[in-house]
Amino acid sequence: MHTFFYDESEHSRTLTKNTITAENFSENFVACIVGYPNEIREEIEQQYLKFDEIYKKLFTVKDELKSTNITKKKYKSGFASFKKNDLNLVNDLLDIVIDNKLFIYISVFNKFEYLILQLLSNYRNSLIIDADNLRYSISKLVALYRPENVYDAVYRNDNSFIDELKIFLGKVYKDNEKEDKRPLENQAIEQALIILNEYSSDFVLDWNYSIAFQGFKKYMSELDVNDYHLVIDKEGAGKTLAASKSEGLENCEEGKSDEYVGLRIADFIAGITSSLLKSISNSLEYGSTEDTKKLQFIKKDWFTIRSEHLRLYKKLKTVIIDQHKVWDKIYSGKYSDNLIYLICILHYFDSFENINDFRKISGEKHQIRLNSMAVSTLQHEFERMRNKIKIDATKIPEDGTYYNQKGAKCYIDYSKHGMLPIKDEAVVYAVLNVGFFGNFEKACITIMENDTPVCYLLPDELKEWSFNMVALANVGVNPFPAEVEFKKTNDIYNINIL
């Protein structure tokens, strides 16, 4: 028997003018569910209560210690903004999660995508309608432009939301057409306008966020956990409990955080995740040189870290990504750019063995490398969405294979791939592209071999070269396909694009 605990961050039951225009408004709704076997419950409670006692004194908290005690203006540059007590608190909390191998499920949804999702709930992908692309494109447009007329319609609650959304989309369409740009965006807008014209003006927006429990059901199925009890942080109207039951979850009840340690741990994980997402959104800035003026980088302050900051990023990656890793451990909507950026940040910091290796790279270079990783991952997600090549955890072929964009056979377990042969004597390969498995976990290369595309791994020494090749492609300077000469002399690799 397992017990799971649900809490959330940045919850909006309604969007009002005050919430939307507030300085601390967050675009994302974040839910976290923490779980563990009942037999270790007492041990976890003792560890947490000891932790709670220490940090209530340090933070001079009289009542309950919560994630808000460390979120106020402290995530400006990620963990680099944290001082000693903040770092120690999060470090000790994550130790409890890691040492006890707690189950962690996280759901992240853009609030405006949630509205669009309801509008398009009756539409599925077909040869005529690309519903996934629609949801992504329209949600991103509303989130980026924050059109005042659409926002007004949300909080006016006078049935004008659809009309105002159509006016906004029509304006974006005309602007794109005038400047002859973003044809895929305009294609999505055309489809959206056709659909929106079919709706009546009395469409009612619902804010029950039951979608978080849809992902949790999939998560539980993947873990093969059937015997469980779910405790939901108590709220006034009981809508969250009702939402869980509407998704078919059984054995659920509300509880107060002062009675359940699991709810307090869930509060911290949700709060940390939400604050980092908000900080990423606020920290993105355009480059200053001609080559980077159209690219967004996270501010250099994020990379001014010490060894304890690096250690914290590694632990957070373990908790959010690696521990009890299954496909739906992180559940999100189609428009999840900031979440993808956060995942890339965790992978990026984790790729460094120690702070000395990290400091060998300048802040500007860190910006470029992380941006390249994020852009490449976003493009991969968008292409996968457009091409509908989704890896369903319940339908993975027995041999665990799929095909990349160049038609090369690939394995879910990339260790099954061979290493590209590079010897003392120069060898020339017909290279189709260079990329990475996972979120930049392992560099790979696709070459043409006997008229067939074949994917090989690249040695870790060529990771930086691979980063640079991906970065060039992301700014529109793709050197491939091309013939490339590889040579290794005295453990030094030499590469020449012919």
Buried (B, 14 or more C-beta within 10 A) or exposed (E): EBBBBBBBBBBBBEBBEEBBEEEEBBBBBBBBBBBBBEEEBEEBBEBBEEBBEBBBEBEEEEEEBBBEBBBEEBBBBBBBBBEEEBBBBBBBBBEBBBEBEBBBBBBBBBBBBBBBBBBBEEBEEEEEBBBBBBBBBBBBBBBEEBBEBBBBBBBEEEEBBBBBBBBBBEEBBEEBEEEEEBEEBBBBBEBBBEBBEEBEEEEEBEBBBBBBBBBBBBBBBBBEBEEBBBBBBBEEEEBBBEBBEEBEBEEBEBBEBEEBBBBBBBBBBBBBBBBBBBBBBEBBEEBEEEEBEEBBBBBBBBBBBEEBBBBBBBBBBBBBBEBBEBBBBBBBBBBBBBBBBBBBBBBBBBBBEEBEEBBEBEEBEBBBBBBBBBBBBBEBBBEBBEEEEEEEEEEEEEEEEBEBBBEBBBBBEBEEBEEBEBEEEEBEBBBBBBBBBEBBEBBBBBBBEEEEBBBBBBEEEBBEBBBBBBBBBBBEEBBBBEBBEBBBEEEEBEBEEE
